[in-house]
Amino acid sequence: MPKEYLDVVVREVTQLTPRVREYLLVAKDGSPLPACEAGAHIELLIAPQAIGQTVRHYSLTGGADSVADGRMAYRIAVQREDRPRGSAFIHDTFAVGTQLAISPPKNEFRLDHRDGKSLLIAGGIGITPVFAMLRSLLRRKRNFEIAYTGRSRSEMAYVDAVERLAGDRAHIHCNDAAGGMLDLKALFAAQPANTKAYICGPAGLIEAARATAAALGWEPQRVRSELFTPPPTGHEVAFEVVLAQSGRTVQVGPHTSILDALKSAGMHPLFDCRRGECGLCPLPVLEADGPIAHRDRYLSDEEKASGSTLCICVSRLQGSRLVLDA
């Protein structure tokens, strides 16, 4: 286990929806865990046989209902995707007593309690950090609204708790019942000028929310977001990465990122967020015998179209050989 990771044990497992399970994690030695704030996430180190060692990110919900977990436990909710990736492995193998390795909490989606008003928007499993923000705002008696959207109520984790805690400040939108998508224009237009929005969910929701806010004259810094990465497409293929400067060749499996493959080979590439947002991991591309599937939110459209660089934490090759200037 990497030295920066923590040893934890699964203490409780709760089925929240047919596809979402909640896992309560405590330190293996019973000691307090590092402190964290709403919006934080952890890296979970897993090693399913079909994938090999890999890392998955899960936001900390911070507690159950109105009760905070404090420093004695972390709580994550995992939505199962039935492909040979991390979530299916977690659902199939994690049980009470399972020992795990996790990173200390990281937070690039921090809630600013100085906001005049906070507008929380969650899509699907993107509710996990937003649920922590909701409870944090309630404890501090801050002004907020929350909009939670999903395909159907039965698939929306924590929806009853959100309604109970937020009361008339909660807007629950179920696509199957409402007959359409959440009305972002009406939501943003109703906000006072001192509102800041925090959005977590699929890329489509985040892009639509940002575009709506911009069209209504919102300054970009008033909209914070964290991307809920969609499940793999099922069309990933294995390929080799040649590092031109060192002359090394590394095999990347169909369910492993370039970053994790390089780390498993004993290399130390620069990285931070692992979600294609921070801009620390992009490497220049010298050759590629197939198209690059860009899955980051850092590179510009022009940079992606040129094929001259890629974010090794999330993007991959749809071919067999990739040569990087590294």
Secondary structure, DSSP 8 states (H G I E B T S, - for coil): --TT-EEEEEEEEEE-SSSEEEEEEEETTS-------TT-EEEEEE--TTT-SEEEEEE---EETTEE-TTS-EEEEEE--SSSSHHHHHHHH--TT-EEEE---B-SS---TT-SEEEEEEEGGGHHHHHHHHHHHHHTT--EEEEEEES-GGG-TTHHHHHHHHGGGEEEEEHHHHTS---HHHHHHTS-TTEEEEEEE-HHHHHHHHHHHHHTT--GGGEEEEE------S----EEEEETTT--EEEE-TTS-HHHHHHHTT-----SSSSS-SSSSEEEEEEESS-EE---SSS-HHHHHHTSEEETTT-EESSSEEEE--
